[in-house]
Amino acid sequence: MRRVWPRGYDASRGRELRRKLSCLTGGLLLGSVVVVAILFAITFRSIEERSVRDETRSADVIIVLGAAVWPNEQPGPSLRARTERAIELYDDGYAAHLILSGGLGRFPPEEAEVMRRLAVQTGIPSEALVLDKKAHSTWESMVYAREIMQERGWDTALIVSDPFHMKRSLLMAEDIGLTAYASPALNSPTHNSLSRRVFYTSREVLALWWYLVQRIGSMI
């Protein structure tokens, strides 16, 4: 069926307008992709730079952030690396107490309990360990750690986690008023393996963006 245009309508001008709109839409989409890619690259680099900055110094307590527990109550590679780093700091005399933070994940027991077992096996006394078995996120770990520190009169902390995790962890600590310093677990496989390092840092970019969006939203 032949299309009937209204009198005075220039079909060629209509086609030209649609072509221009299509080009404009395509240009905006391409521009958006470029902007996101640039922001991603900038954030990725900032996380990478922060990941290897070790601020280890004497503190009141060492906060060890949890990671996955594997089947048969075994620590996952990241959890083991974080705990070993914390044990090293304790043995070197940087702090007299450890806050082991991490609740129950996919496999039992709680992340904090698995860390406790590893620490005790190396000779760290139980009274030096404070377990937070409630936290299920980095934010919750920081909040509960602050509560513990306030209750015990502790003012400063070393934060132990995977290197890619340090930037967001320290930002959260700063946001809730903790005086904290980075002590990354540089022996973690998420840092030593290039493919894992790229994967986890890329994922952390999105996690950091999401936290910043929530942070801005809370201010509105």
Stockholm file with secondary structure:
# STOCKHOLM 1.0

chainA/1-220         MRRVWPRGYDASRGRELRRKLSCLTGGLLLGSVVVVAILFAITFRSIEERSVRDETRSADVIIVLGAAVWPNEQPGPSLRARTERAIELYDDGYAAHLILSGGLGRFPPEEAEVMRRLAVQTGIPSEALVLDKKAHSTWESMVYAREIMQERGWDTALIVSDPFHMKRSLLMAEDIGLTAYASPALNSPTHNSLSRRVFYTSREVLALWWYLVQRIGSMI
#=GR chainA/1-220 SS CCCCCCTTCCHHHHHHHHHHHHHHHHHHHHHHHHHHHHHHHHHHHHHHHHHTCCCCCCCSEEEEECCCEEGGGEECHHHHHHHHHHHHHHHTTSCSCEEEECCCCSSSSCHHHHHHHHHHHTTCCGGGEEEECCCCSHHHHHHHHHHHHHHHTCCEEEEECCGGGHHHHHHHHHHTTCEEEECCCTTCHHHHSHHHHHHHHHHHHHHHHHHHHHHHHHHC
#=GC SS_cons         CCCCCCTTCCHHHHHHHHHHHHHHHHHHHHHHHHHHHHHHHHHHHHHHHHHTCCCCCCCSEEEEECCCEEGGGEECHHHHHHHHHHHHHHHTTSCSCEEEECCCCSSSSCHHHHHHHHHHHTTCCGGGEEEECCCCSHHHHHHHHHHHHHHHTCCEEEEECCGGGHHHHHHHHHHTTCEEEECCCTTCHHHHSHHHHHHHHHHHHHHHHHHHHHHHHHHC
//
